[in-house]
Amino acid sequence: MIRRVVDFFGDETYARQRRTLLYLVLVLIVLADFVVPREHAEYLWERLPGWSAAYGFFSCVALIFVSKFLGHRAGLMRREDYYD
């Protein structure tokens, strides 16, 4: 069983199926957000369906870009043989 899972996520022949599965899960997350009750929301944007998914996605992308900037441009990342 575990071998099939490892082969599915590690083998390039299943790349199209993995991508399809990813898109399906993303669509299901956004669709599930339409059935969540919104009476507890304090702000207008919290009442928008799909807001949490979009906010989480763009926050993650921003975090990746900031970390790349800090690593490459701000000098936090060093060469592999820096301590040799």
Helices and strands as residue ranges (DSSP letters): H 2-10, G 12-14, H 15-32, G 33-35, G 44-47, H 51-72
